[in-house]
Amino acid sequence: MSDDYIIDHSNVDWPGMLSPWHRLLPQDFTVWLMNRCGDLFVVMEDSSVWMFDVGRGNFERLAISRDDFCNQLEIDENLNN
């Protein structure tokens, strides 16, 4: 993934940062990626990848696994979205 799109989020206090959104988010997940718009790509306990779109307050399943997510990025229309 490009550093132009993805930013380092390793020092973010996720419980504090996401507390206003707790009603929209599941209880257990791992933040995997964060884009420059602040959208989060998270991995659930079943290994599925979801995107939390902070602008819309929307939580959407994108892939069944990290590998599936990466494979889907190779499709131009998916990458552009």
C-alpha positions as CSV (number, residue, x, y, z in Angstrom):
1,M,0.0,0.0,0.0
2,S,1.2,3.5,-0.7
3,D,2.5,5.8,2.0
4,D,0.5,8.5,0.2
5,Y,-2.7,6.8,1.2
6,I,-2.0,4.9,4.4
7,I,-0.6,6.5,7.5
8,D,1.1,5.1,10.6
9,H,-1.3,4.6,13.4
10,S,0.9,2.7,15.9
11,N,0.8,5.4,18.5
12,V,-2.9,6.1,18.5
13,D,-5.0,5.6,21.6
14,W,-7.7,3.6,19.9
15,P,-10.0,3.2,22.9
16,G,-10.0,6.9,23.5
17,M,-10.1,7.9,19.8
18,L,-13.1,5.6,19.0
19,S,-15.1,6.2,22.2
20,P,-17.6,8.6,20.4
21,W,-18.2,5.8,17.9
22,H,-18.7,2.9,20.4
23,R,-22.4,2.4,19.4
24,L,-21.5,1.9,15.8
25,L,-18.5,-0.4,16.3
26,P,-18.3,-4.0,17.4
27,Q,-16.7,-4.7,20.7
28,D,-13.7,-6.7,19.5
29,F,-11.6,-5.9,16.5
30,T,-8.0,-5.0,15.5
31,V,-7.2,-1.8,13.6
32,W,-5.1,-2.9,10.6
33,L,-4.8,0.2,8.4
34,M,-5.8,3.8,8.6
35,N,-6.1,6.0,5.5
36,R,-5.4,9.8,5.3
37,C,-9.1,10.4,5.5
38,G,-9.2,8.8,8.9
39,D,-11.1,5.7,7.7
40,L,-10.2,2.5,9.4
41,F,-9.7,-0.9,8.0
42,V,-10.2,-3.4,10.8
43,V,-9.9,-7.1,11.2
44,M,-12.6,-9.0,13.1
45,E,-12.1,-12.1,15.2
46,D,-13.2,-14.3,12.2
47,S,-10.4,-12.7,10.1
48,S,-12.8,-10.7,7.9
49,V,-11.8,-7.1,6.9
50,W,-14.2,-4.2,7.5
51,M,-14.0,-0.5,6.8
52,F,-15.2,2.1,9.2
53,D,-15.9,5.2,7.1
54,V,-15.8,8.0,9.6
55,G,-17.4,10.5,7.2
56,R,-20.5,8.5,6.8
57,G,-20.5,6.7,10.1
58,N,-20.7,3.5,8.1
59,F,-19.2,0.1,9.0
60,E,-18.9,-2.3,6.0
61,R,-17.5,-5.7,5.4
62,L,-15.0,-5.7,2.5
63,A,-13.3,-9.1,2.5
64,I,-13.2,-12.5,4.2
65,S,-9.5,-12.1,5.1
66,R,-6.5,-9.8,4.7
67,D,-5.3,-11.9,1.7
68,D,-8.7,-11.6,0.1
69,F,-8.6,-7.8,0.7
70,C,-5.2,-7.5,-0.9
71,N,-6.4,-9.6,-3.9
72,Q,-9.4,-7.3,-4.3
73,L,-7.1,-4.3,-4.5
74,E,-5.6,-5.7,-7.7
75,I,-9.0,-5.0,-9.4
76,D,-8.8,-1.4,-10.7
77,E,-12.4,-0.4,-9.8
78,N,-11.9,-1.6,-6.2
79,L,-8.7,0.3,-5.8
80,N,-10.2,3.5,-7.1
81,N,-13.0,3.2,-4.6
